Amino acid sequence: VQLQASGGGLVQAGGSLRLSCAASGRTFSSSGMGWFRQAPGKEREFVAASNWSGRATYYGASAKGRFTISTDNAKNTVYLQMNSLKPEDTAVYYCARRAGSTWYRTEDYDYWGQGTLVTVSS
């Protein structure tokens, strides 16, 4: 399984970005995908997750109301639309394949993308 994340960049506070994660390999053997982020000096934090049908979505507290996760099964791609970005959203964002029992813990994901940097300026 390979996961390729893209779409990060520099944006002003209040702006938007859309991250993409293209998956290849045995992606359908998993129940879904998630996005996590890690800021310098902090632990990796759950952002959002979705099953492959898109019917079940989950969000971390920092993402609710501002971020939207979506999937495109035909392209084996998961997206994270981020709106109303804040400087505290600055982090490396990772996509990952869910393999465990919860949607929120890093331990329940087995394959990770390389990460894409999001920088939000004030």
Steps between C-alpha positions, in 0.01 A plus 500: 500500500627844409345827608592826331386818672500835327340843507677664790644847482503848646166673554383801694277466801138464390600334175439150369698204376405158369727210574498183293620151579530255214509138607634207303522135583264305724297798614163327494617248753470783751185657635601858442754776512594774741682830521728590785725797560813570697626843598862554611552373852153348523353154474326383187134603519190349343331732251240306304416155366253337268401159379545446128134551421507840668188419698684500832723794584674596821668822606732612770402797712728737311348407164129500574311764307801606292641188333325247280630157406382332183589200287510415132493125466560508126827682558589331830543847639399667824477877537507742787340835429620751756322832537538794739857401567673629811870534585457214748414272207862522389637146494607212283187317392510124452255263341484144620319172442279375779568146617385495860187536705476875557510796267691732734819330612821498299548136607195402295662608172760287330618686190588868495570751228807720504316807625430838348581827676229754563610842621242758599626855543331754724 
